[in-house]
Amino acid sequence: MKALEEKILKEGKVYPGNVLKVGSFLNHQIDVSFMEEIGKEFHSLFQNEKITKVLTIETSGIPVACFAAICFGVPVLFAKKHQTKNLSDDCYSTEITSFTHGNTYQARIEKKYLNSDDVVLIIDDFLANGCALEGLMDLIRQAGAKCVGCGIVIEKAFQDGGKRLREQGIRVESLARIAKMNDDGTLEFIKE
């Protein structure tokens, strides 16, 4: 998505350790008009699937998932990273290691919100090592639901997550694929 690549180049900032900050429009402050366009793009990519739920993980994937879900006319379900007093004990649970935060946590979804009749599209803001997506797919498997694919806003294609998932036959559609993040703070996209 050319507009996304341009926005990343204009507003993004590359930090040491292959960290890309896009807080001005995606994961701190939300550019809602732009996220609406992102949602429409995911809808155009997956419109032939009979999606019943859009699934993401808290926190930064939620706004993107919401705009996609509006286009599909389905609910958004997000996996919670923390056990809270208002979260039932009757949950699907999986362990996920976060590239960004460098920690491991349990992601949970209450069983009453995901079942074997669901056809699920996973949406997330970033794809690096693929651990979050693998965890979400594990939750879908536990429920006996069907995953039709993963829609990713920004993929760090130089890391192995996307490649590994595609090799498993999982449909991964990334709107911007970064080939390289340079020490001088610049980045390069994969041209397809």
Buried (B, 14 or more C-beta within 10 A) or exposed (E): EEEBBEBBEEBBEBEEEBEBEBEBBBBEEBBEEBBBBBBBBBBEBBEEBEBBBBBBBEEBBBBBBBBBBBBBEBBBBBBBBEEEEEEEEEBBBBEBBBBBEEEEBBBBBBBEBBEEEBBBBBBBBBBBBBBBBBBBBBBBEBBEBBBBBBBBBBBBBBBEBBBBBEEEEBBBBBBBBBEEBEEEEEBEBEEE
